[in-house]
C-alpha cells in the first residue's frame, strides 16, 4: 500500500496539478493565479520529497529488522539524491542572482528609481534591491511614445512593488525539486507578466494603452536579451495583448480554484498516508505483517 500512496503523491497529484494550471492560466485573475499556482507547486514538490524520504526511512527501519532493500527503495534513494543536488544548485543560483541584482541596483547612477541607460538594444527591466531600480535603454525610449513609456515604467514598477522575483524564484525551486512540474514554469512566468500588465493598466486607467505599449516594445525589443523583462519572452506577447483587450475574467471564475486546491490537498493527504505507514512500521513489533517490504 505504501508504494501506491507514494505514486499518487509523487506522480498522479503533480500531473493533475500541471493539467489544472494549464487549464486555468487565462481563466483566473493574474494576481490570484500567481499566488495559487506558485503555492500549489511548492506544496506539491515538498510533499513529493517528504514521501520519497519516508519510503527510504521505511525501508531503513525494515532493514534493521532483517528485511532487504527492495528495488523501489533504491529508485527512491537515487531520485532523492538527484533532486537534492538539483535543489541545492538552484538555491545557490537564485542566491547569486539576487545578490548580483542588488549590487547592480546599488551601482546604478543617481537616486531616481528609473534609470535611462545608454545602449542600442531596446530593453526595459526591473532590478530588485534595496531599493529596487528600473532600467530603460535609450533605444527603447526612442522607439516608444510618451504614453507607451509610462506603461513600460508602470509595468516594471509593478514587478518591484509586488516582489515578483520572489514568486518566480519559488516556482523555479519547486520545479527543481520535482521535474514533473516543469510545464508549470512558463505558465507562472506568463501570469506574473499579466499581473504586472494589469497593475500598470489600473495605475494608468487604460488597459488598451498597456496593450499598445507591449506591441510597440515587441516590434523593437529583443526577448533574447537577459534584461528585457518588459517583453517577458516573445512567446507570451500575443496572449498578453489579447488579454488586455478583453475584459478581465469574472470573479465567478474563482470557483475553479477548487481544482488546484483538490490536487494540492490530494498530494498532502497521500503524503500523510505514507507517513502514517512509516509510523505504524516503527511501532510494529518484529514479525508483524506491517514489517513487510515496501514494494
N, C-alpha and C positions, 0 to 999 in steps of 0.2 A: 504493500500500500504506500510505503514511503516514496518509492520511485514514482508512482502515479502522482502523488502530491507535488513532487519535485518538478515533473514535466509540466503540470498545469501552471505552477508558479513561475517557472523559468522560460517556458515556451508558449503555451496557449494564451495565458493572460497578456504577456507583452505583445504578441502578434495581434490580439484583439484590440489592444490599445493603439497600435500603429494604424489599424484599419479605421478606428474611430477618429483618430487625429486627422487622417487624410480626408475623411468624410466631412468633418466639422470645420476645416480650415477657413472656409468662406461663409460659414453659417453662424458663427459667433462673433460678437464684437471683439475687435483685436486685443484690447487690454485683457478681457476675460480669457480669450484663447491663449495668450502668452502665459498667464498665471496657471491656468488649468493644465495645459499641455506640458509645461515645464515641471510643475509639481507632480503630475502623474508619471512622467518619465523618470524623475528622480526616485519616486517611491517604488516604481516597478523594478528599476535597476537595483536599488538597495534590497528589496525583497528577494530578488533572484540570488544576489550574492549571499544573503543570510541562509537561503535554502540550500545552496551548494555547500556552504561551510557546515551547515547542520548535518548533511548527509555524510560528509567526511568525518565529522565528530562521531556520528552514529557508528560508522564503520570502525573508528578507532576504539570506541567503547566495546564493540562486539569483538574486535581483535584481542583486546585484553582478556576477554572471557573465552578465548580459544577459537573464534571463527576466523576464517581467511578473508582478506580483502577481495571483493568482487570486482568485475570489470567496470561496473558503474562508479565504484569508488575511485579507481584510477583515472577514469574520464573526468569525474568531478574535480579531482585534485589537479589534473592538468589544466582544466578550464579555469579554475580559480587562480592558479599561478599566473597564467597568461593575462587574465583580466586584471589581477593586482598590478602586474608590470605596466599594462596599458594605462591603468588609472593613475599610477604614480607619475608616469611620463606626462600624461595630460595635465595633472595638477601642477607639475613643475613648469610646464609650458605656459599654463594660464598665469601662474605667478610671475614668470619672467615677462610675459606680455603686458600685464598690468603695471609692473614696475617700470618697464620701458615707456608706457603711455604716461605715467606720472612724471617721469623725467622729461619727456617731450613737452608736456603741458607746462612744466616749470621753466623750461628753456625758451619757450616762445616769447617773442619780444612784447613789451608793453603790458598793461594791466587789463586791457579790454578783453571781454570774454570771446569776442570774434576777432580773428586774425586774418588779414588778407595777405596771402603769401605769393611771392613771385613764382612763376612757373608756366610752362606752355602746355601742361597736362590739365585738362578741365576736371577738377575734383573738388569735393567738399566732404569733410568728415569731422566727427567729434572726437576729442581726446579726453578720456576720463582722467580725473586727477583731483587735486585739492587746491584751487577749484579746477573744474574741467574747462576745456577751451574748445572753440570751434574754428576750424581752418577752412578757408575758401581760397582757391587759387585764382590768380588774376585771369587765367584763361577761362575759368568758369564765370567770373564776374563779367567779362566782355561778352560772353555768349548769352547772358540772361538779362531780361528786363528788370526794372526795379521791383516789380511785383513778384517775379519769379525768385529773385534773390531773397526777398523777405520770406518766401515759402521755404526755401532751402535752409535758411538760418533757423527758422522755427522748427523745422523737422529735426535738425541736428540738436537744437536746444532740448527738444523732447527726449532724445536719446539720453542726454545727460540728466535731465530732471527726473526721469523715471528709472534711472540705473539700468538701462537695457543691456549694458555689457555684463551685468551680473546674471541676468536671466540667460543670456547666451552662453556664458561660461558654465552655468549649472547644467544646461542642456548638453553641452559638449562632454562634461564629466559623466553624465548619466549614460550617454551613448558609448563612451569608452568602457564603462562598466558593464554594458550589455549590448553587444553588436547587433542583435535583432532589432534594436530601437533605431538603427541608422536612418531609416526613411523619415523619422520624426525631425531630424536636424534641419533640413531645408524648410520644412513647414514652420518650425519655430522661428527661424531666421526671417521668413516671409511675414509672419504675423507680427513680429517685432517691428518691421518696417511699416506695416499697416498701422500699428499703434502710433508710431511717430507721425505718419501721414495724417491720421485723424486728429491727433492733438494739435498739429500745425493748422489744420483746417478749422478747428474750434477756435484757436487763438486769433486766426485771421478772419474768421467768419465767412470763409469762402472755400468750399471743397473743390470747386472747378479750378480755382487758381492754383491749388496744390497739384491737381492732376496735370494742369498745363506745365507747371514747373518740372514735374517728373519727366514729362515728354520732352521738354526743351533740353533738360540736362542729359537725357538718354541720347539725344542726337549728337551731342558734342563730347560727352563724358566717356571714360574708359572704365567699364566694370572690372577689367583685369587689374586696374590699379589697386594696390592693397589699401590705399587710403580713401577710396571712393565710396564712403559709407552711404551717401545720399541715394545712389542708384541701388545699392544693396544687391548687386548682381543683375545682369541683363534679363535673366530668366523671369523674374517676378514683376518686371516693369509693366507689361500689358495688363496683368491681373490687378496691379495696384491702381492703375489709371481707371480701369473698368469699375473697380470697387468704389472709387471716389466719385465717379459719375453716376453711380446708382445709389439708392437710399441705403442707409445703414441697416444691417439685419435687425428685425424687430426683436424686442426684449423677450417675446414669447419663445424665441429660439433657444433661450437659456434652458428650456426643458431638455434639450439634447445633452446637457451636461451629465445627465444620468448615465450616458454611455461610457465616457471615460471614467466616471466615478465607479461604475459597476466593474469595469476592468481592473481598476486600481484596488478596489475592495476585494475582488477575487484573488488578485496576487497576494495581498496581505493575508487573506483568510487561509489560503493554501500554504503559505509560508508558516502561518501559525500551526497548521496541521503537522507540518514537518517538525516543528519544534516540540509539539506535543508527543509525537512519535519518539523523538530523542529523549524527552524527559521520562517517558514510560520505560524505555530501554534502560536508562540509568537506574530507575527504581526497581526494575525487574530482578528477580533472583536468577542465578545461573541455572540453566536447564529450562527456564521458562520459554514458551514458544515465541515470546516477543524478542528474544535474544537472537533470532534467526538473521540471515543475511538480508541486506538492503535490497537486493535485486530480485 
